């Protein structure tokens, strides 16, 4: 499956990397890709929970931070983590219809 997925360092998950049109894959390959994606997709809520925990830690640090420069850095880190969470939810939801097709 490595040829059909690539690890996204920022998101912390593998995402589909399909080089040809979906219909050009054999039915067997389609099923294997869908099965692999479903496993990855199932891990997304756990990944989001990890990032939310990190955000909570950084927010706690921020509430006690008196150094303006450090506060700005923490705010930037929190914003980036929130952006990653948003992107993960987009991957989770956008591919839900694909996952539903697998179960039909």
VMD Tcl script that draws the C-alpha trace (Angstrom):
set ca {
  {0.00 0.00 0.00}
  {2.98 2.31 0.31}
  {2.70 3.18 -3.36}
  {-0.86 4.45 -2.83}
  {-0.25 6.46 0.36}
  {2.32 8.96 1.54}
  {3.08 9.95 5.09}
  {2.22 13.57 5.83}
  {4.63 14.73 8.51}
  {2.46 17.73 9.43}
  {-0.73 15.70 9.88}
  {0.98 12.70 11.40}
  {-0.91 10.23 9.19}
  {-0.59 8.67 5.76}
  {-2.86 10.15 3.14}
  {-3.95 8.78 -0.24}
  {-1.55 9.47 -3.07}
  {-3.32 8.05 -6.09}
  {-1.43 8.57 -9.31}
  {-4.11 7.42 -11.73}
  {-7.89 7.80 -11.91}
  {-9.77 5.67 -9.39}
  {-11.61 3.73 -12.10}
  {-8.32 2.64 -13.63}
  {-7.41 0.61 -10.53}
  {-8.55 -3.00 -10.46}
  {-11.42 -3.79 -8.13}
  {-9.03 -5.77 -5.94}
  {-6.66 -2.80 -5.66}
  {-9.55 -0.44 -4.96}
  {-10.73 -2.67 -2.12}
  {-7.21 -2.89 -0.68}
  {-6.81 0.90 -0.84}
  {-10.20 1.44 0.79}
  {-9.43 -1.07 3.53}
  {-6.08 0.57 4.26}
  {-7.66 4.04 4.23}
  {-10.39 2.91 6.62}
  {-7.72 1.86 9.13}
  {-5.97 5.22 8.79}
  {-9.26 7.11 8.93}
  {-10.15 5.28 12.13}
  {-6.98 6.61 13.75}
  {-7.73 10.26 12.96}
  {-9.88 10.94 16.06}
  {-7.06 9.61 18.26}
  {-4.56 11.84 16.47}
  {-6.87 14.81 16.99}
  {-7.17 13.98 20.70}
  {-3.35 13.96 20.98}
  {-3.15 17.38 19.36}
  {-5.93 18.75 21.56}
  {-4.03 17.58 24.61}
  {-0.95 19.41 23.38}
  {-3.03 22.55 22.77}
  {-4.37 22.35 26.32}
  {-0.83 22.10 27.70}
  {0.29 25.08 25.63}
  {-2.75 27.10 26.71}
  {-1.88 26.38 30.33}
  {1.67 27.56 29.69}
  {0.32 30.64 27.94}
  {-1.88 31.60 30.87}
  {1.21 31.70 33.11}
  {3.57 33.28 30.60}
  {4.71 36.86 31.21}
  {7.29 37.04 28.42}
  {5.62 38.63 25.39}
  {7.87 36.91 22.84}
  {7.24 33.49 24.40}
  {3.48 34.24 24.50}
  {3.55 34.98 20.78}
  {5.42 31.74 20.09}
  {2.91 29.74 22.12}
  {0.02 31.42 20.29}
  {1.59 30.53 16.95}
  {2.11 26.92 18.02}
  {-1.48 26.68 19.22}
  {-2.76 28.15 15.95}
  {-0.70 25.66 13.93}
  {-1.99 22.73 15.99}
  {-5.57 23.96 15.52}
  {-4.94 24.19 11.78}
  {-3.69 20.60 11.73}
  {-6.80 19.47 13.62}
  {-8.97 21.26 11.09}
  {-7.17 19.57 8.20}
  {-7.49 16.17 9.87}
  {-11.25 16.66 10.27}
  {-11.45 17.61 6.60}
  {-9.69 14.37 5.64}
  {-11.90 12.41 8.00}
  {-15.15 13.86 6.64}
  {-14.24 14.27 2.97}
  {-13.42 10.62 2.65}
  {-16.39 9.38 4.66}
  {-18.36 8.76 1.46}
  {-15.49 6.66 0.11}
  {-15.50 4.62 3.33}
  {-19.27 4.21 3.13}
  {-18.94 2.81 -0.40}
  {-16.57 0.20 0.96}
  {-19.25 -1.08 3.32}
  {-21.92 -1.32 0.64}
}
mol new
graphics top color blue
foreach p $ca { graphics top sphere $p radius 0.5 }
foreach p [lrange $ca 0 end-1] q [lrange $ca 1 end] { graphics top cylinder $p $q radius 0.2 }
display resetview
